[in-house]
Amino acid sequence: MTTLKSKVYIQIVNQLRTIIQSDSLQPGDKLPSERELASRLQVGRSSVREALRSLELLGIIETRRGEGTYLKDFHDHHLVRVLGTFILGDKKALTDMLALNELLEIDAIHSFLDRNKERLPITISSQVDNEREWMEEILRQANNFLKYRIWVVLNEYIMEALSHSLEEPTERHRALLDAINDEDRDRVDSAYEYISLKRLFKKF
């Protein structure tokens, strides 16, 4: 019975996500009313209310008394900080997260190199003033949206767990950039290894 209820709940949450996407709702936009959602999803209002309450606890939506329910900006809430405090206190978990982060980053760089004629030059613009933004630009240009989204969330956890302060791109970042533009995979791997080791040392 509990398992069935849990499955229904997950289905409702997934359907709510679909509605948010299909209605092109952006942070700050108002969600349909409980009555409308129940009608569109063909479920009871109590089930909709339970799903909305869970999303509100996660900081994904907010209810304004007398106004309705609104979609929040992911970066506006403290979910990452809270989870980071409890989950990433474990050094093994943090090591695993760093390893996964490195896999995503180096894979994105290699994917970028493999695009050949489709490849666009990577540049460090004047607006990209820290190492995270610089790496994020590479992830974007690697042209894999799912991996990019995973990296964004993962990086939030890691930065919170390490109390990591953003730094300007270093000479090693620029060496990595030069190696990418020269299509020299050996230099790419060497430059990235130095950057990842530097990040790992900040853990301790």
C-alpha positions as CSV (number, residue, x, y, z in Angstrom):
1,M,0.0,0.0,0.0
2,T,2.8,2.4,1.0
3,T,4.7,1.5,-2.2
4,L,1.7,2.2,-4.4
5,K,1.1,5.6,-2.7
6,S,4.8,6.4,-3.2
7,K,4.7,5.6,-6.9
8,V,1.6,7.8,-7.3
9,Y,3.4,10.6,-5.5
10,I,6.4,10.3,-7.8
11,Q,4.2,10.3,-10.9
12,I,2.5,13.5,-9.7
13,V,5.8,15.2,-9.1
14,N,7.0,14.1,-12.6
15,Q,3.8,15.4,-14.2
16,L,4.1,18.7,-12.4
17,R,7.6,19.0,-13.9
18,T,6.2,18.3,-17.3
19,I,3.5,21.0,-16.8
20,I,6.2,23.5,-15.7
21,Q,8.1,22.7,-18.9
22,S,5.2,22.6,-21.3
23,D,3.8,25.9,-19.9
24,S,7.3,27.4,-20.2
25,L,7.2,28.6,-16.6
26,Q,10.2,30.6,-15.4
27,P,11.4,31.5,-11.9
28,G,8.8,34.0,-10.5
29,D,6.0,32.7,-12.7
30,K,2.7,31.5,-11.1
31,L,1.8,27.9,-11.2
32,P,-1.8,26.7,-12.1
33,S,-4.1,26.5,-9.1
34,E,-4.6,23.2,-7.2
35,R,-8.0,22.8,-8.8
36,E,-6.6,23.2,-12.3
37,L,-3.6,20.9,-11.6
38,A,-5.9,18.2,-10.2
39,S,-8.1,18.5,-13.3
40,R,-5.1,18.3,-15.7
41,L,-3.5,15.5,-13.8
42,Q,-6.8,13.7,-13.1
43,V,-5.9,13.1,-9.5
44,G,-7.4,14.4,-6.2
45,R,-6.6,17.8,-4.9
46,S,-5.2,16.3,-1.7
47,S,-2.6,14.4,-3.8
48,V,-1.6,17.6,-5.6
49,R,-1.4,19.5,-2.4
50,E,1.0,16.8,-0.9
51,A,3.2,17.0,-4.0
52,L,3.3,20.8,-3.9
53,R,4.1,20.8,-0.2
54,S,7.1,18.6,-0.8
55,L,8.4,20.8,-3.6
56,E,8.0,23.8,-1.3
57,L,10.0,22.1,1.4
58,L,12.7,21.6,-1.2
59,G,12.7,25.2,-2.1
60,I,11.6,24.7,-5.7
61,I,8.3,26.5,-5.3
62,E,6.8,29.0,-2.8
63,T,3.3,29.6,-1.7
64,R,2.2,33.2,-1.1
65,R,-0.9,33.5,1.1
66,G,-3.8,34.9,-0.9
67,E,-1.8,34.9,-4.2
68,G,-1.0,31.4,-5.2
69,T,2.1,29.2,-5.8
70,Y,5.2,30.4,-7.7
71,L,8.2,28.8,-9.2
72,K,11.5,29.7,-7.4
73,D,14.9,30.1,-8.8
74,F,17.0,27.0,-7.9
75,H,19.9,29.1,-6.8
76,D,17.6,31.1,-4.4
77,H,17.2,28.4,-1.8
78,H,19.6,26.7,0.5
79,L,19.0,23.0,-0.4
80,V,22.5,22.5,-1.7
81,R,24.0,24.0,1.5
82,V,21.8,21.9,3.8
83,L,22.5,18.6,1.9
84,G,26.1,19.5,1.6
85,T,26.4,19.9,5.4
86,F,24.9,16.5,6.1
87,I,26.0,14.4,3.2
88,L,29.4,15.7,2.3
89,G,30.7,15.7,5.9
90,D,31.9,12.2,4.9
91,K,35.3,12.4,3.3
92,K,34.7,9.3,1.2
93,A,31.5,10.9,-0.2
94,L,33.4,14.1,-1.0
95,T,36.2,12.1,-2.7
96,D,33.7,10.3,-4.8
97,M,32.0,13.6,-5.8
98,L,35.3,15.1,-6.8
99,A,36.1,12.0,-8.9
100,L,32.7,12.2,-10.7
101,N,33.2,15.9,-11.2
102,E,36.6,15.3,-12.8
103,L,35.1,12.6,-15.1
104,L,32.5,15.1,-16.3
105,E,34.9,17.9,-16.9
106,I,37.6,15.9,-18.7
107,D,34.9,14.1,-20.7
108,A,33.5,17.5,-21.7
109,I,36.9,18.7,-22.8
110,H,37.5,15.5,-24.9
111,S,34.0,15.8,-26.4
112,F,34.8,19.3,-27.4
113,L,38.0,18.2,-29.1
114,D,36.2,15.4,-31.0
115,R,33.6,17.8,-32.5
116,N,36.2,18.7,-35.2
117,K,34.8,21.1,-37.7
118,E,31.7,21.8,-35.5
119,R,34.0,23.0,-32.8
120,L,33.8,26.6,-31.8
121,P,36.9,28.3,-30.2
122,I,36.8,28.6,-26.4
123,T,37.6,32.0,-25.1
124,I,37.9,33.5,-21.7
125,S,35.8,36.6,-22.0
126,S,36.2,39.6,-19.8
127,Q,33.0,38.6,-18.1
128,V,34.3,35.2,-17.1
129,D,36.3,36.2,-14.1
130,N,36.6,33.0,-12.0
131,E,37.6,29.4,-12.5
132,R,34.1,27.9,-12.2
133,E,32.7,30.2,-14.9
134,W,35.6,29.3,-17.1
135,M,35.0,25.5,-16.7
136,E,31.2,26.0,-17.1
137,E,31.8,27.6,-20.5
138,I,33.7,24.5,-21.6
139,L,30.8,22.3,-20.3
140,R,28.3,24.4,-22.3
141,Q,30.3,24.2,-25.5
142,A,30.7,20.5,-25.2
143,N,27.1,20.4,-26.3
144,N,25.7,17.7,-23.9
145,F,22.9,19.4,-21.9
146,L,22.3,16.5,-19.5
147,K,26.0,16.2,-18.4
148,Y,26.1,20.0,-18.1
149,R,23.1,20.0,-15.8
150,I,24.6,17.2,-13.6
151,W,27.8,19.1,-13.4
152,V,26.2,22.4,-12.3
153,V,24.4,20.7,-9.4
154,L,27.4,18.5,-8.5
155,N,29.7,21.6,-8.5
156,E,27.4,23.4,-6.1
157,Y,27.7,20.5,-3.6
158,I,31.5,20.4,-4.0
159,M,32.0,24.2,-3.6
160,E,29.8,24.2,-0.5
161,A,31.6,21.2,1.0
162,L,35.0,22.7,0.4
163,S,33.9,26.2,1.4
164,H,35.6,26.9,-1.9
165,S,36.3,30.5,-2.8
166,L,36.2,31.3,-6.5
167,E,39.5,32.2,-8.0
168,E,40.6,34.0,-11.2
169,P,41.6,31.6,-14.0
170,T,45.3,30.7,-13.4
171,E,48.1,30.2,-15.9
172,R,47.3,26.5,-15.7
173,H,43.8,27.2,-16.9
174,R,45.2,29.2,-19.8
175,A,47.7,26.4,-20.5
176,L,44.7,24.1,-20.7
177,L,42.9,26.5,-23.0
178,D,46.0,26.7,-25.3
179,A,46.2,22.9,-25.4
180,I,42.5,22.6,-26.3
181,N,42.9,25.1,-29.2
182,D,46.0,23.3,-30.4
183,E,44.1,20.0,-30.3
184,D,47.0,18.5,-28.2
185,R,45.3,15.8,-26.0
186,D,48.4,15.0,-24.1
187,R,48.9,18.6,-23.0
188,V,45.2,18.8,-22.2
189,D,45.3,15.8,-19.9
190,S,48.5,17.1,-18.2
191,A,47.2,20.6,-17.6
192,Y,43.8,19.3,-16.4
193,E,45.5,16.8,-14.0
194,Y,47.4,19.7,-12.4
195,I,44.2,21.7,-11.9
196,S,42.3,18.7,-10.4
197,L,45.1,17.9,-8.0
198,K,45.1,21.5,-6.8
199,R,41.4,21.2,-6.2
200,L,41.9,17.9,-4.3
201,F,44.5,19.4,-2.0
202,K,41.9,22.1,-1.0
203,K,39.8,19.3,0.5
204,F,42.2,18.8,3.4
